[in-house]
Amino acid sequence: MNTNSNRYNRQILLKGFGREGQKKLLSSKVLVIGAGGLGCPVLQILAASGIGHLGIVDDDRISPDNLTRQILFKPSDIGKLKVETAARALKDLNSEIHIQAYPFRLTNKNALDLFPDYDIIVDGTDNFESRYMINDAAVLVHKPLVYGAISEFEGQLSVWNYQDEGIRTTQYRDAFPNPPSPSSFQNCNELGVLGVLTGIIGNLMASEVVKLASGIGKPCTNRIWMYNSLNHTSYDFRIHPREIPTGPKNQKEFLEMDYVKYCSIPENQGLQINSYELESLMNQNDTLLIDVREPGELPVFTKWDSISLPLAQVREKAVQLNKNILVTFCYSGKRSDQAALWLKEIFGDSKTIYSLKGGIKDGLSA
């Protein structure tokens, strides 16, 4: 690849970066997982900066509500695969680099095949099962991991598993050794997110990649940097490596991990039903369908009649649920699992309690 191109001139002029720094970028291979709100600005900046080889992993398709923040896509792209659309947009932006699209979901069954081919891994995902799995794979194959996360008006940034003069810096599990209770968090699909925030955090993630690839500056290691877009304040907190990490110790343990189950409530076994089972129950007059999302969350559900009872009010208002078959649902199934457990505690065997597996996202069409 040509470092004499005028394309990179402003970067080459930088003291401490120069032509050598640009050569390092052009020879670097970066894998970005997720071509969504964070992945799009990361990919755009890295392609423009001259990262020589970009890999993109995502199995999702473009929807209308992506367009406020996923800047590589336009209305005519709705329904298309994100990775293929992003790859075309990036190739138009910089035809000098190589782009590899992987139109499938990253799992522990394929991560260890992909990661060794890349120098730096970027986590642009929005769920805990992916974050733990990506971190564990990066640790096992000794790859630095650039991490970002956003929710509503706030974002965070860190670099995990970077080798600093032979000493390993912190990994994701040093900060978060175990997944939180599903009832204690909601993702962007459930809470929403300010569109500009994805650009702010995504660009900072790209900055960390450029620093790692070129060897300039000091990466955001051993700490998490937090940003609030409402009042434009930021702070960070330090993290120290744990003596005994909680993740899989070897590739065999990693391949045997069920990350979805690991990040879910273990006690919900026997309480989940799928959409076909629910359809049968909805033909019975004694079934009550309960939406445990907050009022105003999208998408609006209209397939069957349901009542709104936000998760925080389930315990308090359970006595008002006067039917014998209670089915809870939310966007992803996590909050409804928690609601079903609480209702089971309250009613015992006097009522039949279920949670819709996968929620509206995977279990039903709205």
C-alpha positions as CSV (number, residue, x, y, z in Angstrom):
1,M,0.0,0.0,0.0
2,N,1.2,3.5,-0.9
3,T,2.2,5.8,2.0
4,N,3.2,8.4,-0.5
5,S,-0.5,9.0,-1.3
6,N,-1.7,12.6,-0.5
7,R,-4.6,10.9,1.3
8,Y,-2.6,10.4,4.5
9,N,-0.5,13.6,4.3
10,R,-2.0,15.4,7.3
11,Q,-1.3,12.3,9.5
12,I,2.2,11.9,8.1
13,L,3.0,15.5,9.0
14,L,2.3,14.8,12.7
15,K,5.5,14.8,14.8
16,G,5.9,11.4,16.4
17,F,3.7,9.8,13.9
18,G,5.1,10.4,10.4
19,R,5.5,8.0,7.6
20,E,6.4,5.2,9.9
21,G,3.2,5.5,11.8
22,Q,1.2,5.5,8.6
23,K,3.0,2.3,7.5
24,K,2.0,0.6,10.7
25,L,-1.6,1.5,10.2
26,L,-1.6,0.2,6.6
27,S,0.0,-3.1,7.8
28,S,-2.5,-3.5,10.7
29,K,-5.4,-5.9,10.7
30,V,-8.4,-4.9,12.9
31,L,-11.6,-7.0,13.5
32,V,-14.7,-4.9,14.4
33,I,-17.5,-6.9,15.9
34,G,-20.8,-5.2,15.3
35,A,-21.7,-2.8,12.5
36,G,-24.2,-0.8,14.5
37,G,-24.2,2.4,16.5
38,L,-20.6,2.0,17.7
39,G,-19.3,-0.1,14.8
40,C,-20.2,2.4,12.1
41,P,-18.2,5.4,13.3
42,V,-15.3,3.1,14.3
43,L,-15.2,1.6,10.8
44,Q,-15.6,4.9,9.1
45,I,-12.7,6.5,10.9
46,L,-10.4,3.4,10.7
47,A,-11.0,3.1,6.9
48,A,-10.4,6.8,6.4
49,S,-7.2,6.7,8.6
50,G,-5.8,3.9,6.5
51,I,-6.0,0.7,8.6
52,G,-4.9,-1.7,5.9
53,H,-7.2,-4.7,6.7
54,L,-10.7,-4.3,8.3
55,G,-12.8,-7.3,9.2
56,I,-16.5,-6.8,10.1
57,V,-18.7,-9.3,11.9
58,D,-22.5,-8.9,12.1
59,D,-25.5,-11.0,11.2
60,D,-28.1,-8.2,11.5
61,R,-30.0,-6.3,8.8
62,I,-30.6,-2.6,8.6
63,S,-33.9,-1.3,10.0
64,P,-35.4,2.2,10.0
65,D,-34.5,2.9,13.6
66,N,-30.8,2.3,12.9
67,L,-30.6,5.5,10.7
68,T,-30.3,8.0,13.5
69,R,-26.9,6.7,14.6
70,Q,-25.6,4.1,12.1
71,I,-23.9,6.6,9.8
72,L,-22.8,4.2,7.1
73,F,-26.4,3.4,6.1
74,K,-29.2,5.3,4.2
75,P,-32.9,4.7,3.8
76,S,-32.5,2.8,0.6
77,D,-30.3,0.3,2.5
78,I,-33.2,-0.8,4.8
79,G,-33.5,-4.6,4.8
80,K,-29.9,-5.2,3.6
81,L,-27.2,-7.0,5.6
82,K,-25.2,-4.5,7.6
83,V,-21.8,-6.0,7.0
84,E,-22.2,-6.1,3.2
85,T,-23.6,-2.5,3.1
86,A,-20.9,-1.2,5.4
87,A,-18.2,-2.9,3.3
88,R,-19.4,-1.2,0.2
89,A,-19.6,2.2,1.9
90,L,-16.1,1.8,3.3
91,K,-14.7,0.7,-0.1
92,D,-16.1,3.8,-1.6
93,L,-14.5,5.8,1.1
94,N,-11.0,4.2,0.7
95,S,-10.4,1.8,-2.1
96,E,-6.8,1.3,-1.1
97,I,-7.6,-0.9,1.9
98,H,-8.9,-4.5,2.2
99,I,-12.3,-5.1,3.8
100,Q,-13.5,-8.6,4.8
101,A,-17.2,-9.0,5.6
102,Y,-18.4,-11.8,7.9
103,P,-22.2,-12.0,7.7
104,F,-22.7,-14.2,10.7
105,R,-23.0,-13.9,14.4
106,L,-19.8,-14.3,16.4
107,T,-20.0,-17.1,18.9
108,N,-17.5,-19.1,20.9
109,K,-17.7,-21.7,18.2
110,N,-16.1,-19.4,15.6
111,A,-14.3,-16.6,17.5
112,L,-11.1,-18.6,18.0
113,D,-10.9,-19.2,14.3
114,L,-11.2,-15.5,13.5
115,F,-9.3,-13.7,16.2
116,P,-5.8,-15.1,15.5
117,D,-5.9,-13.5,12.0
118,Y,-6.2,-10.0,13.4
119,D,-3.9,-7.7,15.5
120,I,-6.6,-5.8,17.4
121,I,-10.2,-6.7,18.3
122,V,-13.0,-4.0,18.7
123,D,-16.1,-4.8,20.6
124,G,-19.0,-2.8,19.3
125,T,-21.7,-5.1,20.6
126,D,-24.6,-4.2,23.0
127,N,-25.2,-7.3,25.1
128,F,-23.4,-9.0,28.0
129,E,-23.2,-12.5,26.5
130,S,-21.2,-11.1,23.6
131,R,-19.0,-8.9,25.7
132,Y,-17.9,-11.8,28.0
133,M,-17.4,-14.1,25.1
134,I,-15.3,-11.6,23.1
135,N,-13.2,-10.8,26.1
136,D,-12.5,-14.4,26.9
137,A,-11.5,-15.2,23.3
138,A,-9.2,-12.2,23.2
139,V,-7.6,-13.2,26.5
140,L,-7.0,-16.8,25.3
141,V,-5.4,-15.7,22.0
142,H,-3.6,-12.7,23.5
143,K,-5.2,-10.0,21.5
144,P,-5.8,-6.4,22.7
145,L,-9.5,-5.5,22.9
146,V,-10.9,-2.0,22.4
147,Y,-14.2,-1.7,24.3
148,G,-17.0,0.8,24.2
149,A,-20.5,0.8,25.6
150,I,-23.4,3.3,25.5
151,S,-26.8,3.7,27.1
152,E,-29.2,6.7,26.9
153,F,-26.9,9.7,27.4
154,E,-23.8,8.0,28.8
155,G,-20.9,6.1,27.3
156,Q,-17.8,4.3,28.5
157,L,-14.4,3.3,27.0
158,S,-11.5,1.1,27.8
159,V,-8.7,-1.0,26.3
160,W,-8.5,-4.6,27.7
161,N,-5.8,-7.2,27.6
162,Y,-3.0,-5.0,26.2
163,Q,0.6,-6.1,26.8
164,D,2.4,-3.1,28.2
165,E,6.1,-3.9,28.3
166,G,5.4,-7.6,28.8
167,I,2.9,-6.9,31.6
168,R,-0.8,-7.7,30.9
169,T,-3.2,-4.9,31.6
170,T,-6.7,-5.5,32.9
171,Q,-9.4,-7.4,31.0
172,Y,-13.2,-7.0,31.1
173,R,-13.6,-9.6,33.8
174,D,-11.3,-7.6,36.1
175,A,-13.9,-4.9,36.1
176,F,-16.9,-7.1,35.8
177,P,-16.1,-10.6,37.1
178,N,-19.6,-11.8,36.8
179,P,-22.7,-10.8,34.7
180,P,-25.2,-8.5,36.3
181,S,-28.7,-9.7,37.1
182,P,-30.8,-9.4,33.9
183,S,-33.3,-7.3,35.9
184,S,-30.7,-4.7,36.7
185,F,-29.9,-3.6,33.1
186,Q,-31.6,-2.7,29.8
187,N,-29.9,-2.3,26.5
188,C,-30.3,0.5,23.9
189,N,-33.2,-1.3,22.2
190,E,-35.1,-1.0,25.5
191,L,-33.8,2.3,26.9
192,G,-32.9,4.2,23.8
193,V,-29.7,6.1,23.1
194,L,-28.8,9.6,21.9
195,G,-27.6,9.3,18.3
196,V,-24.6,11.6,18.6
197,L,-23.3,9.7,21.6
198,T,-22.5,6.7,19.4
199,G,-20.3,9.0,17.3
200,I,-18.5,10.4,20.3
201,I,-17.7,7.0,21.9
202,G,-17.2,5.3,18.5
203,N,-14.6,7.9,17.4
204,L,-12.8,7.6,20.7
205,M,-12.7,3.8,20.2
206,A,-11.2,4.4,16.8
207,S,-8.6,6.7,18.4
208,E,-7.6,3.9,20.7
209,V,-7.2,1.5,17.7
210,V,-5.0,4.0,15.9
211,K,-2.8,4.5,19.0
212,L,-2.4,0.7,19.4
213,A,-1.7,0.1,15.7
214,S,0.8,2.9,15.3
215,G,2.4,2.7,18.8
216,I,1.8,6.4,19.6
217,G,0.4,7.7,22.9
218,K,-0.9,5.8,25.9
219,P,-3.9,3.5,25.6
220,C,-6.8,3.7,27.9
221,T,-5.7,0.7,30.0
222,N,-6.3,-0.3,33.6
223,R,-9.3,2.1,33.8
224,I,-12.7,2.8,32.4
225,W,-13.4,6.3,31.0
226,M,-17.0,7.5,31.5
227,Y,-18.7,10.3,29.6
228,N,-22.1,12.0,30.2
229,S,-23.3,13.9,27.1
230,L,-26.1,15.8,29.0
231,N,-23.6,17.9,31.0
232,H,-20.4,17.2,29.0
233,T,-18.6,15.7,32.1
234,S,-16.3,12.8,32.2
235,Y,-14.4,10.8,34.8
236,D,-12.5,7.5,35.0
237,F,-11.9,4.9,37.6
238,R,-8.9,2.6,38.0
239,I,-9.0,-1.1,37.8
240,H,-6.5,-3.7,39.0
241,P,-6.0,-7.2,37.6
242,R,-7.6,-9.9,39.7
243,E,-5.3,-12.6,40.9
244,I,-7.8,-15.3,39.7
245,P,-9.9,-14.2,36.7
246,T,-13.4,-15.7,36.5
247,G,-13.3,-16.7,32.8
248,P,-12.5,-20.0,31.1
249,K,-8.9,-21.1,31.7
250,N,-8.3,-22.7,28.3
251,Q,-9.8,-23.2,24.8
252,K,-11.7,-26.3,25.8
253,E,-13.5,-24.6,28.7
254,F,-14.2,-21.6,26.3
255,L,-15.8,-23.9,23.7
256,E,-18.0,-25.5,26.3
257,M,-19.3,-22.2,27.7
258,D,-23.0,-21.4,27.1
259,Y,-22.7,-17.6,27.2
260,V,-26.4,-16.9,26.8
261,K,-27.2,-19.2,29.8
262,Y,-24.2,-17.7,31.7
263,C,-25.7,-14.2,31.4
264,S,-29.3,-15.3,32.1
265,I,-31.1,-16.2,35.3
266,P,-30.4,-19.9,36.0
267,E,-33.7,-20.4,38.0
268,N,-36.0,-19.6,35.1
269,Q,-35.9,-23.1,33.7
270,G,-39.4,-24.4,33.2
271,L,-40.9,-20.9,33.1
272,Q,-40.1,-20.0,29.5
273,I,-42.3,-20.7,26.5
274,N,-41.9,-20.1,22.8
275,S,-44.2,-18.2,20.4
276,Y,-46.0,-21.4,19.3
277,E,-46.8,-22.3,22.9
278,L,-48.0,-18.8,23.6
279,E,-50.2,-18.7,20.5
280,S,-52.0,-21.8,21.9
281,L,-52.4,-20.2,25.4
282,M,-53.8,-17.0,23.9
283,N,-56.8,-19.0,22.6
284,Q,-57.7,-19.6,26.3
285,N,-59.8,-16.9,28.0
286,D,-57.9,-17.4,31.3
287,T,-54.5,-16.2,29.8
288,L,-53.2,-12.7,30.7
289,L,-50.3,-11.3,28.6
290,I,-48.2,-8.8,30.5
291,D,-45.8,-6.3,29.0
292,V,-43.1,-5.6,31.6
293,R,-41.4,-2.9,29.6
294,E,-41.5,0.8,30.6
295,P,-44.3,2.9,29.0
296,G,-43.3,4.3,25.6
297,E,-40.7,1.6,24.7
298,L,-40.7,0.5,21.1
299,P,-41.8,-1.5,19.2
300,V,-45.5,-1.1,20.1
301,F,-46.9,-4.6,20.5
302,T,-50.3,-5.2,18.9
303,K,-50.5,-8.9,18.0
304,W,-52.6,-9.8,21.0
305,D,-54.2,-7.8,23.8
306,S,-51.8,-7.2,26.7
307,I,-51.6,-5.1,29.8
308,S,-48.7,-2.9,30.8
309,L,-47.0,-3.6,34.1
310,P,-43.4,-2.3,34.2
311,L,-40.9,-4.7,35.9
312,A,-40.4,-2.3,38.9
313,Q,-44.1,-2.5,39.7
314,V,-44.6,-6.3,39.3
315,R,-44.3,-7.2,43.0
316,E,-46.4,-4.3,44.2
317,K,-49.3,-4.8,41.7
318,A,-49.2,-8.6,41.4
319,V,-52.4,-9.0,43.4
320,Q,-54.3,-7.2,40.5
321,L,-53.5,-10.0,38.1
322,N,-56.7,-11.9,38.2
323,K,-56.3,-14.7,35.6
324,N,-54.8,-18.1,36.2
325,I,-52.3,-18.1,33.3
326,L,-49.8,-15.2,33.4
327,V,-47.3,-14.7,30.5
328,T,-44.7,-11.9,30.8
329,F,-42.8,-10.4,27.9
330,C,-40.3,-7.6,27.1
331,Y,-38.0,-6.8,24.3
332,S,-35.3,-9.4,24.8
333,G,-36.8,-11.7,27.3
334,K,-34.5,-10.9,30.2
335,R,-36.8,-8.6,32.2
336,S,-39.7,-10.9,31.6
337,D,-37.7,-13.8,33.0
338,Q,-37.2,-11.8,36.2
339,A,-40.9,-10.9,36.3
340,A,-41.9,-14.5,35.9
341,L,-39.6,-15.5,38.8
342,W,-41.1,-12.9,41.1
343,L,-44.7,-13.9,40.1
344,K,-43.8,-17.5,40.8
345,E,-42.6,-16.6,44.3
346,I,-45.8,-14.7,45.0
347,F,-48.4,-17.1,43.6
348,G,-46.5,-20.4,43.9
349,D,-48.6,-23.2,42.2
350,S,-51.8,-21.3,42.4
351,K,-51.2,-19.8,39.0
352,T,-49.4,-20.9,35.9
353,I,-46.5,-18.5,35.1
354,Y,-44.5,-18.1,31.9
355,S,-42.0,-15.8,30.3
356,L,-41.8,-15.4,26.5
357,K,-38.4,-16.8,25.5
358,G,-36.5,-14.2,23.4
359,G,-39.1,-11.5,23.9
360,I,-40.4,-9.4,21.0
361,K,-37.0,-9.4,19.4
362,D,-36.6,-13.1,18.8
363,G,-39.9,-14.7,20.1
364,L,-42.6,-12.6,18.3
365,S,-43.2,-10.2,15.5
366,A,-44.7,-7.0,16.7
